[in-house]
Amino acid sequence: MNTATNESFGDIIKGSKPVLVDFHAEWCGPCKMMKPILEELRQIMGDQIRILKIDVDKNPKVASSLNISGVPTLILFKEGQTLWRQSGVVSAKQLQTIVKQKAMI
């Protein structure tokens, strides 16, 4: 899971590989529940997907540009397009199904 790279957020979400972004905050209880779920998804899907975690308090510009009002908010991007978006905790199996359906992998 990437938390910081030299690539910009815009560059990352424009790629052909689906990118699941978890917008979270340190103080958010449900956000802490997402960490092991995303690790499980990473094990299930491997290199088919890229997973990013973005702290809304440390990256307010990105969060506000996407109208993130609650955390956790998960957004699936591919080639710069938003394919799916949901707030709240989602299981790894549900995420796997969503990624496969929406990103067609």
N, C-alpha and C positions, 0 to 999 in steps of 0.2 A: 504494500500500500504506500502510495506516495503522499507525503505531507508537504514537501517543498522540493521543487526542481528548478532548473534554469529555464524551463519552458514556461511560457505564459499560459494562464488559464485558457485564453482564447485559442492558442495554438493546440493545446491538449484536446479540447472538445471538438476541434475541426477534423481530427483524424478519422480514418476509416474504421478503427477499432472502437467498439462501444465504450463509453466512459460513464461509470456510475459515480456520481458525486454525492457525498454525504455532508450536508451542511449541518454543523453541530456547534455546541458550546460546552466549555469545561464544566459549567454549573448545572448542566441539564442531565437529570437522572435517566430519562429514556435514551438520550444520546449514548450514555455509557453502555446501555444494553445492545446498541448497534455494533459496537466494536467486535465482539466475538461472532456476531452474525455475518459481518463483512469478511472476517477472516475465514469463516466456513465457506462463504461464497467464493472467495479467492481459491480455496482448495478444490472446490467443485469445478469451477470454470477455468482455472489456470490462466493461460495467456489469451483466452478468448475475449477477455474484458479487462479494462483498466479501472481501478477503484481509487478515487481521491477522497480525502477527508479535508474539509475546509472549515476552519473555526470562524464563525460569523463575527466574533468579537475582534479577531485579529485581521480579518479581511472584510471590513464593512462595505467597501465599494463593490466588490463582487456580489456580496449578499444583497445589497440594495438594488443593484442592476438587474437581479433576477427576482426581485420582490419577495425575498425570503422573509416571512413574518413569524414563522414558528420553527422550532428545532425539535427533533431532527427532521430535515426535509431532504428527501432523496430525489435526484434528477438524473435521468438517463439521457445522455447525448450521443449522437453519432453524426459525423460530418457537419458539426455546428448546429444541428437541429435538436430540439428538445423532443424526445420520443415518449417520455413518461415522466410524471412528477407526482409525488405523494409525501405528505407529512405524517410523521409517526413511525413507530417501529414496524418493520416488515421482516418476515422470516426469510432465511436463506433460500429455502425451496421456492417460496413465492417470488423472490427476486430472480432466481434462476429462470423460472417460467416467464416472467415479465421480460427479462433480457432476451431470451430466445424468441419470444413472440414479437416484441417491438423492434429488435435489432436484426431479426431474421438470421440468427447464427445457429 
